[in-house]
Amino acid sequence: MTSVHRVLREEYACFGRESERLLASDQGKYVLIRGAQVVGIFSTEAEAIRAGYDAFGPVPFFVRQIRPDANRLRLDLFGRSP
């Protein structure tokens, strides 16, 4: 298991459980997940990220575009220098 999976294990599992429902109702939008809960659906990735920072601060949270191939893992670290 990669370090990303360890940090966001609960969020990634929630996305897997909810992906069919999300695809049916919100394909193309962005989902914000924290823990085992879908926090919100947003029109843009920037809106979802901003909502995550506003709600939780600088802690890990999960933002992913809702699309059929979205179960592939992609890691973006926002606000961190290389």
FENGI-V350681 format. One record per residue. N is the residue number from 1. OMEGA is omega as a letter, one per 40 degrees, with the letter a starting at -180 (NA if undefined). BURIAL is # if it has 9 or more other C-alpha atoms within 8 Angstrom, else .. Layout:
n={N:N}
omega={OMEGA:OMEGA}
burial={BURIAL:BURIAL}
//
This chain:
n={1:2:3:4:5:6:7:8:9:10:11:12:13:14:15:16:17:18:19:20:21:22:23:24:25:26:27:28:29:30:31:32:33:34:35:36:37:38:39:40:41:42:43:44:45:46:47:48:49:50:51:52:53:54:55:56:57:58:59:60:61:62:63:64:65:66:67:68:69:70:71:72:73:74:75:76:77:78:79:80:81:82}
omega={a:i:i:i:i:a:a:a:a:a:a:i:i:i:i:i:a:a:i:i:a:i:a:a:a:a:i:i:a:a:i:a:i:a:a:a:i:a:a:i:a:a:a:i:a:i:a:i:i:i:i:i:i:a:a:a:a:i:i:i:a:i:a:i:a:i:a:a:a:i:i:a:i:a:i:i:a:i:i:i:i:NA}
burial={.:.:.:.:#:.:.:#:#:.:#:#:#:#:#:.:.:.:#:.:.:#:#:.:.:#:#:.:#:#:#:#:#:#:#:#:.:#:.:.:#:#:#:.:#:.:#:#:#:.:.:#:#:.:.:.:.:.:.:.:#:#:#:#:#:#:.:.:.:#:.:.:.:.:.:.:.:.:.:.:.:.}
//
